[in-house]
Amino acid sequence: MASRIHVTGILVDDQDTTLVILYRHARLPVQGRHAHRHSSLGDGGRSGEPGGVWAGDWQDPRMTRSRQAVVPASRARGAQRIGDPRVWGTTIGAAGATVFVMANRAGLPGTWPTVAVIAWAVALIAYLWLVFGVQRVFPAAQAVPARAGLVYLGSVVGMLVLIRAGSAVLDGSGRGDLRPALIVVAVGAHFLLFATAFHTPMFMLLGAVMAGIGIAGLASGWVWDGYVAGAAVTAGVVMLLVDVVDRV
């Protein structure tokens, strides 16, 4: 059996019946019903060639349609793929995070506004470097359900409605100062629906954390002053850090 096999790509067809594995450095010791081999990376399919393609009938009940994707072993810097939604899309979250920090840091006591700016700057630099400067694998995007666009649109509309209705309730209670925490909750909830629509676990984590921070800010701010700004600033820094951790 050959060793030192480097798999460079995996493809499952849309019927869940054929597995194609791209590899290099050695013959791939895989067996399958009606398995056959074609030269793709090598020079004719002989033993010892640099690489090739193995294809055969295959069925794995754990593989669902939502997980099917071509996974090419290509690496690039985000700066080289600005047009990729996985690159430019992150700038929307980074801009929102910056607004959270800059719009609310003045409400922090003592030297905390300065600390907030430093934390934001460190997180932003890490974000810029890991998203745009570091080489990483860009697999082909997975197909999303046809309803994904409607779910996303619904999440945005729901976020705006929650902010508007919640603000009316807070204003009627004389607690309009809690609006920043309410916005954090609404944005976090919208990320949860976004994650469901586009199968992105990172947004599920981000949405849950932000919603938790916002709820904590609402609860603590209702009793004590000064905690709402802290919740909004923390949410902004967390938005950047979650994106950073997802790239590591």
CORFEN-V898254 format. One record per pair of residues at least 24 apart in sequence whose ideal C-beta (glycine too) atoms are under 10 Angstrom apart, sorted by the first residue. I is the first residue (numbers start at 0). J is the second residue. D is the distance in Angstrom with one decimal. If there is no record, write none. Layout:
i=I j=J d=D
i=I j=J d=D
This chain:
i=0 j=25 d=9.3
i=0 j=26 d=9.1
i=0 j=28 d=4.7
i=1 j=25 d=3.7
i=1 j=26 d=5.0
i=1 j=27 d=7.5
i=1 j=28 d=5.9
i=1 j=46 d=8.2
i=1 j=47 d=8.9
i=2 j=28 d=9.3
i=4 j=28 d=8.0
i=4 j=29 d=9.5
i=4 j=50 d=9.4
i=5 j=50 d=8.1
i=5 j=72 d=8.4
i=6 j=70 d=9.1
i=6 j=72 d=7.9
i=7 j=39 d=9.8
i=7 j=40 d=7.5
i=7 j=50 d=7.5
i=7 j=52 d=9.9
i=7 j=70 d=8.8
i=7 j=71 d=7.4
i=7 j=72 d=3.9
i=7 j=73 d=9.1
i=8 j=39 d=9.7
i=8 j=40 d=9.8
i=8 j=52 d=9.0
i=8 j=69 d=6.8
i=8 j=70 d=5.5
i=8 j=71 d=5.0
i=8 j=72 d=5.7
i=8 j=73 d=9.0
i=8 j=138 d=8.8
i=8 j=139 d=9.3
i=9 j=68 d=8.5
i=9 j=69 d=7.8
i=9 j=70 d=5.2
i=9 j=71 d=9.5
i=9 j=72 d=9.7
i=9 j=138 d=9.6
i=10 j=52 d=9.4
i=10 j=54 d=8.8
i=10 j=67 d=8.5
i=10 j=68 d=8.2
i=10 j=69 d=5.0
i=10 j=70 d=7.6
i=10 j=71 d=9.2
i=10 j=139 d=9.2
i=11 j=57 d=7.8
i=11 j=59 d=8.4
i=11 j=62 d=6.2
i=11 j=64 d=9.6
i=11 j=66 d=8.2
i=11 j=67 d=4.9
i=11 j=68 d=7.9
i=11 j=69 d=8.7
i=11 j=70 d=9.7
i=12 j=54 d=9.6
i=12 j=57 d=9.4
i=12 j=67 d=7.9
i=13 j=64 d=7.7
i=13 j=67 d=6.7
i=13 j=142 d=8.7
i=14 j=58 d=9.7
i=14 j=64 d=9.9
i=14 j=67 d=9.8
i=15 j=57 d=8.3
i=15 j=58 d=6.4
i=15 j=59 d=7.6
i=15 j=60 d=8.9
i=15 j=62 d=6.0
i=15 j=63 d=8.5
i=15 j=64 d=7.6
i=15 j=67 d=7.5
i=16 j=55 d=9.7
i=16 j=56 d=5.8
i=16 j=57 d=6.8
i=16 j=58 d=6.3
i=17 j=54 d=6.3
i=17 j=55 d=7.2
i=17 j=56 d=6.3
i=17 j=57 d=6.4
i=17 j=58 d=9.6
i=18 j=53 d=8.2
i=18 j=54 d=7.2
i=18 j=55 d=6.4
i=18 j=56 d=8.0
i=18 j=57 d=3.7
i=18 j=58 d=8.9
i=18 j=59 d=8.2
i=18 j=62 d=9.1
i=19 j=52 d=6.1
i=19 j=53 d=7.2
i=19 j=54 d=4.6
i=19 j=55 d=8.5
i=19 j=57 d=9.2
i=19 j=69 d=9.1
i=20 j=51 d=9.4
i=20 j=52 d=7.1
i=20 j=53 d=5.0
i=20 j=54 d=7.8
i=20 j=55 d=9.1
i=20 j=57 d=9.7
i=21 j=50 d=7.3
i=21 j=51 d=8.1
i=21 j=52 d=5.7
i=21 j=53 d=8.5
i=21 j=54 d=10.0
i=21 j=69 d=9.7
i=21 j=70 d=9.2
i=21 j=71 d=8.0
i=21 j=72 d=7.6
i=22 j=49 d=9.7
i=22 j=50 d=5.6
i=22 j=51 d=6.8
i=22 j=52 d=7.7
i=22 j=53 d=7.1
i=22 j=72 d=10.0
i=23 j=48 d=8.8
i=23 j=49 d=5.4
i=23 j=50 d=3.1
i=23 j=51 d=7.9
i=23 j=72 d=9.3
i=24 j=48 d=9.4
i=24 j=49 d=6.8
i=24 j=50 d=6.7
i=25 j=49 d=9.1
i=25 j=50 d=8.3
i=25 j=51 d=9.5
i=26 j=50 d=9.5
i=26 j=51 d=7.6
i=26 j=53 d=8.9
i=27 j=51 d=7.2
i=27 j=52 d=8.7
i=27 j=53 d=4.6
i=28 j=53 d=9.3
i=29 j=53 d=5.3
i=29 j=54 d=9.7
i=29 j=55 d=7.3
i=29 j=57 d=9.4
i=30 j=55 d=7.6
i=31 j=55 d=2.8
i=31 j=56 d=5.8
i=31 j=57 d=5.7
i=31 j=58 d=9.8
i=32 j=56 d=4.6
i=32 j=57 d=8.2
i=32 j=58 d=9.4
i=64 j=141 d=9.6
i=64 j=142 d=7.9
i=64 j=144 d=9.0
i=65 j=141 d=7.0
i=65 j=142 d=7.9
i=65 j=143 d=8.2
i=65 j=144 d=7.5
i=65 j=198 d=5.8
i=66 j=141 d=7.1
i=66 j=142 d=10.0
i=66 j=198 d=8.3
i=67 j=141 d=7.1
i=67 j=142 d=7.1
i=68 j=138 d=6.3
i=68 j=139 d=5.7
i=68 j=140 d=7.5
i=68 j=141 d=4.4
i=68 j=142 d=7.6
i=69 j=138 d=7.3
i=69 j=139 d=4.2
i=69 j=140 d=9.4
i=69 j=141 d=9.2
i=70 j=136 d=8.2
i=70 j=137 d=10.0
i=70 j=138 d=4.4
i=70 j=139 d=6.8
i=70 j=141 d=9.7
i=71 j=136 d=8.3
i=71 j=137 d=8.1
i=71 j=138 d=6.6
i=71 j=139 d=6.4
i=72 j=136 d=6.8
i=72 j=138 d=8.8
i=73 j=134 d=10.0
i=73 j=135 d=10.0
i=73 j=136 d=6.8
i=73 j=137 d=6.1
i=73 j=138 d=8.4
i=73 j=139 d=9.4
i=74 j=133 d=9.8
i=74 j=134 d=4.7
i=74 j=135 d=6.4
i=74 j=136 d=5.6
i=74 j=137 d=7.5
i=75 j=134 d=6.3
i=75 j=135 d=7.5
i=75 j=136 d=8.5
i=75 j=137 d=5.8
i=76 j=130 d=9.2
i=76 j=131 d=6.5
i=76 j=132 d=6.1
i=76 j=133 d=6.7
i=76 j=134 d=5.4
i=76 j=135 d=7.8
i=76 j=137 d=9.9
i=77 j=127 d=9.2
i=77 j=128 d=9.7
i=77 j=129 d=8.3
i=77 j=130 d=4.8
i=77 j=131 d=4.2
i=77 j=132 d=7.4
i=77 j=133 d=7.8
i=77 j=134 d=9.0
i=77 j=135 d=7.6
i=77 j=137 d=8.8
i=77 j=246 d=8.9
i=78 j=127 d=9.5
i=78 j=130 d=8.8
i=78 j=131 d=4.4
i=78 j=132 d=6.7
i=78 j=133 d=9.8
i=79 j=131 d=8.9
i=79 j=134 d=8.8
i=79 j=137 d=9.5
i=80 j=131 d=9.4
i=80 j=135 d=9.9
i=80 j=137 d=6.3
i=81 j=131 d=8.4
i=83 j=137 d=6.6
i=83 j=140 d=8.5
i=84 j=140 d=7.6
i=84 j=197 d=9.7
i=85 j=130 d=9.1
i=85 j=135 d=9.8
i=85 j=137 d=7.1
i=85 j=138 d=9.6
i=85 j=140 d=7.5
i=85 j=199 d=9.6
i=86 j=130 d=6.6
i=86 j=131 d=7.3
i=86 j=137 d=8.7
i=87 j=130 d=9.9
i=89 j=126 d=7.5
i=89 j=127 d=10.0
i=89 j=129 d=9.9
i=89 j=130 d=5.5
i=89 j=131 d=9.1
i=89 j=239 d=9.5
i=89 j=242 d=5.7
i=89 j=245 d=9.3
i=89 j=246 d=9.2
i=90 j=126 d=9.5
i=90 j=127 d=9.9
i=90 j=130 d=8.5
i=90 j=131 d=9.5
i=92 j=126 d=9.1
i=92 j=186 d=9.6
i=92 j=190 d=8.9
i=92 j=202 d=9.1
i=92 j=205 d=8.0
i=92 j=238 d=5.5
i=92 j=239 d=7.9
i=92 j=241 d=8.7
i=92 j=242 d=6.3
i=93 j=122 d=9.3
i=93 j=123 d=7.0
i=93 j=126 d=5.9
i=93 j=127 d=8.3
i=93 j=130 d=8.3
i=93 j=235 d=9.7
i=93 j=238 d=7.6
i=93 j=239 d=6.3
i=93 j=242 d=7.4
i=94 j=238 d=9.9
i=95 j=182 d=9.9
i=95 j=186 d=7.1
i=95 j=234 d=9.4
i=95 j=235 d=7.7
i=95 j=238 d=6.5
i=95 j=239 d=9.8
i=96 j=122 d=7.8
i=96 j=123 d=8.0
i=96 j=126 d=8.5
i=96 j=232 d=9.9
i=96 j=234 d=7.8
i=96 j=235 d=4.3
i=96 j=236 d=7.1
i=96 j=237 d=8.0
i=96 j=238 d=3.8
i=96 j=239 d=4.8
i=96 j=240 d=9.1
i=96 j=241 d=9.5
i=96 j=242 d=8.5
i=97 j=122 d=9.9
i=97 j=123 d=7.3
i=97 j=235 d=6.8
i=97 j=238 d=9.1
i=97 j=239 d=8.4
i=98 j=182 d=9.8
i=98 j=231 d=9.4
i=98 j=235 d=7.3
i=99 j=179 d=7.9
i=99 j=182 d=8.2
i=99 j=183 d=7.3
i=99 j=186 d=8.6
i=99 j=209 d=9.5
i=99 j=230 d=9.4
i=99 j=231 d=5.1
i=99 j=232 d=6.6
i=99 j=233 d=8.6
i=99 j=234 d=5.4
i=99 j=235 d=3.0
i=99 j=236 d=8.2
i=99 j=237 d=9.2
i=99 j=238 d=7.1
i=99 j=239 d=9.8
i=100 j=231 d=7.9
i=100 j=232 d=5.2
i=100 j=233 d=9.1
i=100 j=234 d=8.8
i=100 j=235 d=3.9
i=100 j=236 d=6.5
i=100 j=238 d=9.3
i=100 j=239 d=8.9
i=101 j=232 d=9.1
i=101 j=235 d=8.1
i=102 j=179 d=7.6
i=102 j=182 d=9.8
i=102 j=228 d=9.2
i=102 j=231 d=7.4
i=102 j=232 d=9.1
i=102 j=235 d=8.7
i=103 j=179 d=5.4
i=103 j=180 d=9.6
i=103 j=182 d=9.8
i=103 j=183 d=9.6
i=103 j=227 d=7.8
i=103 j=228 d=4.5
i=103 j=229 d=8.2
i=103 j=230 d=8.4
i=103 j=231 d=3.9
i=103 j=232 d=5.2
i=103 j=233 d=9.5
i=103 j=234 d=9.0
i=103 j=235 d=7.7
i=104 j=228 d=7.1
i=104 j=229 d=9.5
i=104 j=231 d=8.7
i=104 j=232 d=5.5
i=104 j=235 d=8.9
i=105 j=228 d=7.6
i=105 j=232 d=9.9
i=106 j=176 d=8.7
i=106 j=179 d=8.1
i=106 j=224 d=9.2
i=106 j=225 d=7.1
i=106 j=226 d=9.6
i=106 j=227 d=7.1
i=106 j=228 d=3.1
i=106 j=229 d=8.1
i=106 j=231 d=8.2
i=106 j=232 d=8.4
i=107 j=225 d=7.4
i=107 j=226 d=10.0
i=107 j=228 d=5.3
i=107 j=229 d=6.3
i=107 j=231 d=9.8
i=107 j=232 d=6.6
i=108 j=224 d=9.5
i=108 j=225 d=5.8
i=108 j=228 d=8.9
i=108 j=229 d=9.1
i=111 j=225 d=9.3
i=111 j=228 d=8.7
i=111 j=229 d=7.6
i=111 j=232 d=8.2
i=112 j=228 d=9.1
i=112 j=232 d=8.7
i=114 j=232 d=9.3
i=115 j=228 d=8.9
i=115 j=229 d=8.7
i=115 j=231 d=9.9
i=115 j=232 d=4.8
i=115 j=233 d=8.7
i=115 j=235 d=8.4
i=115 j=236 d=7.6
i=116 j=232 d=9.5
i=118 j=232 d=8.2
i=118 j=233 d=9.0
i=118 j=235 d=9.1
i=118 j=236 d=5.1
i=118 j=239 d=9.2
i=118 j=240 d=9.1
i=119 j=232 d=8.0
i=119 j=235 d=6.6
i=119 j=236 d=5.8
i=119 j=239 d=7.3
i=121 j=236 d=8.8
i=121 j=239 d=9.1
i=121 j=240 d=9.3
i=121 j=243 d=9.8
i=122 j=235 d=8.6
i=122 j=236 d=5.4
i=122 j=237 d=8.6
i=122 j=238 d=8.6
i=122 j=239 d=3.8
i=122 j=240 d=5.3
i=122 j=241 d=9.8
i=122 j=242 d=8.9
i=122 j=243 d=6.6
i=123 j=236 d=9.3
i=123 j=239 d=6.0
i=123 j=243 d=9.5
i=124 j=239 d=9.6
i=124 j=243 d=9.6
i=125 j=239 d=7.5
i=125 j=240 d=7.8
i=125 j=242 d=9.1
i=125 j=243 d=4.7
i=125 j=244 d=9.4
i=125 j=246 d=8.9
i=125 j=247 d=9.3
i=126 j=238 d=9.3
i=126 j=239 d=5.0
i=126 j=240 d=8.3
i=126 j=241 d=9.9
i=126 j=242 d=5.7
i=126 j=243 d=5.4
i=126 j=246 d=8.3
i=127 j=239 d=9.7
i=127 j=243 d=9.7
i=128 j=243 d=8.8
i=128 j=246 d=9.2
i=129 j=242 d=8.1
i=129 j=243 d=5.6
i=129 j=244 d=9.2
i=129 j=245 d=8.8
i=129 j=246 d=4.0
i=129 j=247 d=7.0
i=130 j=242 d=7.0
i=130 j=243 d=8.2
i=130 j=245 d=9.5
i=130 j=246 d=6.3
i=133 j=246 d=7.2
i=133 j=247 d=9.5
i=135 j=246 d=6.8
i=140 j=197 d=9.4
i=141 j=197 d=8.7
i=141 j=198 d=6.5
i=141 j=199 d=9.7
i=142 j=198 d=9.6
i=143 j=196 d=7.0
i=143 j=197 d=5.5
i=143 j=198 d=6.9
i=143 j=199 d=9.8
i=144 j=195 d=9.9
i=144 j=196 d=7.5
i=144 j=197 d=9.1
i=144 j=198 d=8.7
i=146 j=196 d=7.5
i=147 j=193 d=9.3
i=147 j=195 d=9.0
i=147 j=196 d=4.2
i=147 j=197 d=5.8
i=147 j=198 d=8.7
i=148 j=196 d=7.9
i=148 j=197 d=9.8
i=149 j=196 d=8.3
i=150 j=192 d=6.0
i=150 j=193 d=8.0
i=150 j=195 d=6.6
i=150 j=196 d=3.7
i=150 j=197 d=8.5
i=151 j=189 d=9.0
i=151 j=192 d=7.4
i=151 j=193 d=6.0
i=151 j=195 d=9.6
i=151 j=196 d=5.1
i=151 j=197 d=7.4
i=152 j=192 d=10.0
i=152 j=196 d=9.4
i=153 j=189 d=9.4
i=153 j=192 d=6.8
i=153 j=196 d=8.8
i=154 j=188 d=7.9
i=154 j=189 d=4.5
i=154 j=190 d=8.0
i=154 j=191 d=8.0
i=154 j=192 d=3.6
i=154 j=193 d=5.6
i=154 j=194 d=9.6
i=154 j=195 d=8.6
i=154 j=196 d=7.3
i=154 j=206 d=9.6
i=155 j=189 d=6.4
i=155 j=192 d=8.9
i=155 j=193 d=8.9
i=156 j=189 d=9.4
i=157 j=185 d=8.1
i=157 j=188 d=7.2
i=157 j=189 d=6.7
i=157 j=192 d=7.2
i=158 j=182 d=8.8
i=158 j=184 d=9.5
i=158 j=185 d=4.6
i=158 j=186 d=6.4
i=158 j=187 d=9.3
i=158 j=188 d=6.8
i=158 j=189 d=3.9
i=158 j=190 d=9.2
i=158 j=192 d=8.7
i=158 j=193 d=9.9
i=159 j=185 d=7.9
i=159 j=189 d=9.0
i=160 j=185 d=8.7
i=161 j=185 d=4.3
i=161 j=186 d=9.5
i=161 j=188 d=6.9
i=161 j=189 d=8.5
i=162 j=186 d=8.7
i=162 j=189 d=9.9
i=165 j=217 d=9.1
i=169 j=217 d=8.9
i=169 j=221 d=9.7
i=172 j=221 d=9.1
i=174 j=217 d=9.1
i=174 j=220 d=8.0
i=174 j=221 d=6.7
i=174 j=227 d=9.4
i=176 j=220 d=7.3
i=176 j=221 d=10.0
i=176 j=224 d=8.0
i=176 j=227 d=6.3
i=176 j=228 d=9.2
i=177 j=213 d=9.9
i=177 j=216 d=7.6
i=177 j=217 d=5.7
i=177 j=218 d=9.7
i=177 j=219 d=9.9
i=177 j=220 d=5.0
i=177 j=221 d=6.7
i=177 j=226 d=9.5
i=177 j=227 d=5.5
i=177 j=230 d=9.4
i=178 j=217 d=9.8
i=178 j=227 d=8.1
i=178 j=231 d=9.4
i=179 j=213 d=8.6
i=179 j=216 d=7.4
i=179 j=217 d=9.6
i=179 j=220 d=8.7
i=179 j=227 d=5.4
i=179 j=228 d=6.7
i=179 j=229 d=9.7
i=179 j=230 d=7.1
i=179 j=231 d=4.0
i=179 j=232 d=9.0
i=179 j=234 d=8.8
i=180 j=212 d=8.2
i=180 j=213 d=5.0
i=180 j=214 d=7.9
i=180 j=215 d=8.1
i=180 j=216 d=3.3
i=180 j=217 d=4.5
i=180 j=218 d=8.7
i=180 j=219 d=8.6
i=180 j=220 d=5.8
i=180 j=221 d=9.3
i=180 j=226 d=8.2
i=180 j=227 d=4.9
i=180 j=228 d=9.0
i=180 j=229 d=9.4
i=180 j=230 d=4.8
i=180 j=231 d=6.6
i=180 j=234 d=8.7
i=181 j=213 d=6.9
i=181 j=214 d=9.7
i=181 j=216 d=8.6
i=181 j=217 d=6.5
i=181 j=220 d=9.8
i=181 j=227 d=9.1
i=181 j=230 d=10.0
i=181 j=231 d=9.9
i=182 j=209 d=10.0
i=182 j=213 d=7.5
i=182 j=216 d=9.9
i=182 j=230 d=9.9
i=182 j=231 d=7.3
i=182 j=234 d=8.8
i=183 j=209 d=5.7
i=183 j=210 d=7.7
i=183 j=211 d=9.4
i=183 j=212 d=5.8
i=183 j=213 d=3.3
i=183 j=214 d=8.6
i=183 j=215 d=9.4
i=183 j=216 d=6.4
i=183 j=217 d=8.7
i=183 j=227 d=9.2
i=183 j=230 d=6.0
i=183 j=231 d=5.8
i=183 j=232 d=9.9
i=183 j=233 d=8.6
i=183 j=234 d=4.4
i=183 j=235 d=8.8
i=183 j=237 d=9.6
i=183 j=238 d=9.7
i=184 j=209 d=7.7
i=184 j=210 d=5.4
i=184 j=211 d=8.9
i=184 j=212 d=8.4
i=184 j=213 d=3.4
i=184 j=214 d=5.9
i=184 j=215 d=9.7
i=184 j=216 d=8.2
i=184 j=217 d=6.9
i=184 j=230 d=9.4
i=184 j=234 d=9.4
i=185 j=209 d=9.4
i=185 j=210 d=8.7
i=185 j=213 d=7.7
i=186 j=210 d=8.5
i=186 j=213 d=7.8
i=186 j=234 d=7.7
i=186 j=238 d=8.5
i=187 j=211 d=7.5
i=187 j=212 d=7.4
i=187 j=213 d=5.9
i=187 j=214 d=8.8
i=187 j=234 d=7.7
i=187 j=237 d=9.8
i=187 j=238 d=9.6
i=188 j=213 d=8.7
i=190 j=238 d=9.2
i=190 j=241 d=9.7
i=199 j=245 d=9.3
i=200 j=245 d=8.8
i=201 j=241 d=6.6
i=201 j=242 d=7.4
i=201 j=244 d=8.5
i=201 j=245 d=4.5
i=201 j=246 d=9.6
i=202 j=241 d=8.8
i=202 j=242 d=9.9
i=202 j=245 d=9.4
i=204 j=241 d=6.3
i=204 j=244 d=8.9
i=204 j=245 d=8.3
i=205 j=234 d=9.8
i=205 j=237 d=7.6
i=205 j=238 d=6.7
i=205 j=240 d=9.6
i=205 j=241 d=4.6
i=205 j=242 d=7.9
i=205 j=244 d=10.0
i=205 j=245 d=8.7
i=206 j=241 d=9.8
i=208 j=233 d=9.6
i=208 j=234 d=8.3
i=208 j=237 d=5.8
i=208 j=238 d=9.0
i=208 j=240 d=9.6
i=208 j=241 d=6.9
i=209 j=233 d=9.4
i=209 j=234 d=5.3
i=209 j=235 d=9.6
i=209 j=237 d=6.7
i=209 j=238 d=7.1
i=209 j=241 d=8.7
i=210 j=234 d=9.6
i=211 j=237 d=9.9
i=212 j=237 d=6.7
